[in-house]
């Protein structure tokens, strides 16, 4: 199984939180993960397809996978 980096775990932890505004989340992405929002979402998209991410936080990963699939279907 793939292993997660500390940054991967931080990304999943960030996604577990509730965000009322996108600006607050974008600030947290830069401050807590150290990536630009664009780069963050690129990495997150790849991370969601890993077995390690699913094992680490199945609820969050499955929720994000459903959201991603819905976005592609609406698309």
DAQUI-V417074 format. One record per pair of residues at least 12 apart in sequence whose C-alpha atoms are under 7 Angstrom apart, sorted by the first residue. I is the first residue (numbers start at 1). J is the second residue. D is the distance in Angstrom with one decimal. If there is no record, write none. Layout:
# DAQUI-V417074
I/J/D
I/J/D
This chain:
# DAQUI-V417074
1/51/6.6
1/52/6.2
2/51/6.7
2/52/5.3
3/52/5.7
4/52/6.3
7/33/6.2
10/33/6.4
11/33/6.6
16/60/5.9
48/61/6.0
48/65/6.8
